[in-house]
């Protein structure tokens, strides 16, 4: 199974042991001030799951509606959420559905709190992708730059010391996990002992001095830390820092204020993992992507970039589909967004998803204008299969 944890301990929202979970029109559970300072292990569990088919309008830039009235089979989704609460299905942490631009279902379990960010693990990669797209929209990069050597954007490098083929690494290759950089575990451990050589662009310098030569053969799909290269480019081309740029140009614009985003050893925002978002803020990232880069009428990211990022650039195979099952096939990869066909009866629906270890998902099905957001703590989840088997019928029947 692919490891999407990025090597960190996940803060996740897990299921309740309370058993019966009733549909609620009350107030979604919030973390208290004390709870927000606790480690994940110490957050007390909810006594009862919260399930709401009429999500509250919180004036947070998310339109809301009502399950059944604004789309979906209410009985099917409530039954599904009840089974989650009863521990009959994957131990989801939160489960939300947006349809035709409206949030129509919202639920939290065990340690779930509506205002508590939880680690996104590798779903962070999708946010890094969108940050690069924002840099393109503002003119700091162009779409044609995606096919230029990545090292051409980094001015502090001594290219004379690089291994052969370093110029073969383009932004496009790095965005599709095909940089071709191959470093042994022993090399990486040695680098960690002298973190000074990993600060700023020295990290890229170190990697490209000590890795094996970059060849056409080595530039095959490998799920590793290529996003670090992309974050280095963002840092190099935008005014100020990448951290400030992401906050000002994406998070602030979407009204994402309750979040976390750790700093990597290189001094930049961690690009492959270690961000934390509330489930509703995950919906916002999904809205931005499903709206082809538009947010409240403003084009934050070029439509052409979104289309490319969420396309099936690579077919990665069906041997081990994360969250998959019998109705999930043709797994692919774009710019840090996964894709798969989800089958219901005789029809398959193309889905794209941001995915993170432990079971974090933002799943978009463009044909149905449907979004599913899930947080979990179980790497052995079957989330995509559940979407195909239990959620698609509620929106296509």
N, C-alpha and C positions, 0 to 999 in steps of 0.2 A: 504493500500500500504506500502511496506517495505520502511523504511527510510534509505537511503544510504548516507545522508549528513554528518553523523558523527558530527552533531551539529555545523557546521561552515557555514559561508557565502561563497557561491561559487563565484569564479571569473570565468566567462564563456564567451564564444564567442557567441553572439546572432544574430538573423537574421536581415537583412536590411529591412527598410520600403520603400526602393527606388523603389520597384516594379520590373521592368524588369531588369533581370541580364543577360548580354551577356557573351558568352563564351570568355575567354580571354587568349591570349598567352603572356600577358604582365607580369609585375613583381608583385608577390604576395604582398598584403599589409603588411607593416611592422610598428610596433609600433615605434614612435619617442622616443627619449630620454626622453622627457617630459612625454609622455604617459606611459612609463614604471614606472614612479613614482606616477601615479594617482591611486586612488581607482577605482575599476571596474565601479562604478556608473558614474564616471567623464570622462571615456574614450569616446571620440566622436565617433559617428557611421559612418561607411563607407557610402559614398553616393551611392555606387553601389557594389553589391556582386561580388566576384571574383570566377570565375569558369574556371578550366583549365583541359583539357583532355590530355595535354602533360606536366606533371609536370617537373619543372626545376631540373637538376642535380646540387645539391648544395654541392657536395663532402662531404656529411654528413653521409656516410656509408649506404645510402639508394639507391638501384638501382632504376632507373626510366624507364618507358616505355610510351606507348601511348594507350589510351583507344580506342578500336576498332581494332587496329593493333596488339596489344599484348594481346588481350582478351577483352571480354565484348561487349555488344551491345551499341555503342556510343549514338545512338539516344535515347534509353531508359534511360540511366543514365543522359544525358543532360536534358531530359524532367523532370526527377525526381528532379534534382537540381534546375531547373527553378521553379518548383512548391514550393520547399522549399523557394526560394528567394521571391516568390510572396505571401508567408504566407498562402499557401493552405494546407501545411502539418505541422508537428511538427516544432516548432521554433528551428531548429538545429543551432549550432554555427559554427561548421566546419564539413566537411564531406569528408573523404578520402577513397580511395579504393586501396588496393594492391592485385595483382594477380600473382601467380607463382613467387613470390619473387620480383616483381617490383611494385613500386608505379605508378599507371596509371591514377589516378584521384585525384584532390585536389581542395577544394573549401572553401571559408571563407565568412562570412556574418556579418552584423552589426558591432559589436565590435571585430570581428575576426582579428587577426594579426598573420602572420606566425611565428614571433619571440617572441610572447607574451605567456608565460606560463599561464595556467589557472588551478584553483583548480580541482583536480581529485576526491574529495570526497572519496567514498569507493572503487574506483578503486585502491587507495593506498594499499588496502589489498592485491591485486594481486602482487604488487611490494614487499611487506613484505614477501609474500610467496616465491618469487624468491630469495630474500636475504637469506632466510633459506636454499634454495636449493644450493646457492653458498657456504654457510658454509659447506654443506655436500660434495660438489665437492672438496673442499680444505682439507677435512679430519678433520675438527673441530667437526663434527658430522657424524653419519652413518645413513643409511636408517633404520637399526634396532632400532636406537635411537628414531624413531618416535613413537614407542610403549612403551617407558619407561616413568615412572612418570616424569612429567615436573619439579616437585620440586627437582628432583635429580640433575638437572643441575645448581641449584641456591644455592650457598654455604652460603649465608648470612641469611638464614631463620632459625627460631626457630620452627621446626615442632611439638614440644610438645604442642604448643598452637593452632594448627590447628583444625578445625572442623573435624568430622568423615568423612572419605572417600576422603580426599584431595589427597591421593596417586593415586586415580582412574583417575586423570586428566593426560592424556598423551599428547605429542605433537600432535599426530594424532587427538585426541579429540578436542584440542584447535584449530587446523587448520580447523576443520569442524564445528566450532561453537557449540561444545558439551562439554564444560568444566564442565557444571553442576553448575557453580557458579550462585547463585541467591541472588541478593542484592536489597533491596527496594530503591525507589527514596529518601526516607527520609535518609536512610543510606548513600547514595551517596552524598547527600547535606551536611550531617554532615562531611564526609571525606573532602569535598572541603573547609570547614571552617578551617581545619588544614592541609594545603597542605604538611607540613613537614613529615607527616606520609605516604605520597605517593611518596617520593623521592626514586629513585633506587628500590632495591628489597623490600623496606618497603611497596611498593604498593601491591605486591603479599602477603606479610605478613598480611597486613590489610585486604585484601579481604578474605583470607583463615581463618582468625580468626573470622570474623564477618558474613560470609555468612551462609546460611542454609547448613546442612550436604549434602555432595555430594553423590548422590545415582544413581542407574541405571535409575530410573525414571527422575531425574533432568538432567541427561546427554542426553537430547533430544535437537534437533536443536533449537537454539535461537540466532537470529541475534543481537549480543551485542559486547562487547569490548574484546573478547578473543584474538584478535591480540596483545594486550598489553602483554599477557603472552609469546607469541612467540617472540616478540621483546626483552623481558627480557632474554630469552634463547640466542638469537643472541648476545646480549651485553655480556653475561656471558662466552661464549665459544670462541669468536673470539679475536684475538690480538687487543689491542687498544679499540676503541669505536665502537658501532654499526654504528654510523653516519659516521665515517671515513671508516669503512669497506664497507658500501654500496657505498660510493663515489668512493673509490679506485677500488673495485672489480666488480662493475656493471656500475655505471654512467660514470666513466672515460673510461672504456673499450668500452662502446657503444657511446662515444662522446657526452654524454648528459651534457651540460654545462650551459644551460639556464633553470634553474628549481628552485623550492622552496620546502623545506621540513621542516615543523615546528617542534618544540621541545615540547614534552608532559610535563605534570606536573611532571612526574617521572624523567625527565632529558634526556630521550631517544627520538629518532625520533618518531613522532606520527605514529602509526602503522596501524590505521584503516582509516585515512583520512588525510587531510591537507598537501598533497603534491601538487605540481603544475608542469605541464609538457606542452611543446608545443605539438601540434597535431602530428607533424612529430616524436617527441620523443615517443609518444604513439605508433606510427608505429614500432619504434625500439623495444619496449617491446614486441610487437606482433610478430615481426620477431624472436626474441630470443626464444619465446615460441613455435611458429610454427615450428622452426628448431630443436625442441627437445633439447633445451638448448645450441645449438651451436651458436657462434657469430664469423663470419669471420674465420671459421674453428677451432676455439678454443672451447672446451667443457667447458662452464662456469657453467653449472648446469647439474647434472646427468640426462640422458634420462629417467631412471626409475622414478626419482622424478617428472619430467615434466608429464610423462604419468599418474602418480597417481594424481598429482595436478589438472589435467584437465579432469579427469574421473568423471563419475557420481557416486560418492561414496554414496551420499544420494539422494533420491527422495523427494523433498520438497513440491510437490503438485502444482496443477494448479489453485488454488482458486484465486490467485492474482499474476500473473506473471508480473514482472516489465518490461514495454515496450512490453508487449505481445498483443495477439489478437487471432483471430479465427484459424490462421495457426501456432500457437506456443503452444507446449505442452511438457509434461514430464519434467517439470523444475526440475533441480537437482543442486547439489553442490559438489565441490571437495575441494581443499585447497584454499579457498577464490576466486575460479573461479566458476562462474555459468555455467549451461548448459541447453540446451533446444533443442527439435526437431523442425525444421522449415520445414513446408510442402509446396511444390509446386506441383500442380497437384496430381499425385498418389505416389509421393516419398517424404520421409522425410530426411532431412539432419541434422546430429548432429552438434550442434554449442556449443562452449564454449566462455565465455565472462567475461572480467573484467568489472564491472559495478559500477557507482558512481551516487549518488543523483544529480538530475537536468538533468540527461541524458547523462552521460559520458560512453562511451563504447569502448572497443577493442573486436571485434567479430571475431572469427576464425572458419572457416568451412574447416576442414582438407581435406575432400573428394574432394573439389573443389580447394584447395590451395588458398583460398580466405580470405581476411581480410578487415573488414570495421571498420573505426575509426570515431566516432561521438562525438562531444561535444555539449551541450545544456544547457538550463536553465529551462526546464519544466519537473517536476516530473511526470506529466500525459502524458508522451510521449508514442509513440507506435513504438519505433525503431525496435525491433525484428520483429514485424509484417510487417513493411515496408521492412525490409530485405527479409522476406519470399515472400512478395507479389510483390515487385517492383525490388529488386536487384537480387534475384536468377534467375528470368527469363532471365536476361541479360547475365547470365553466363552458363546456362544449355540448352538454346534453340539452 
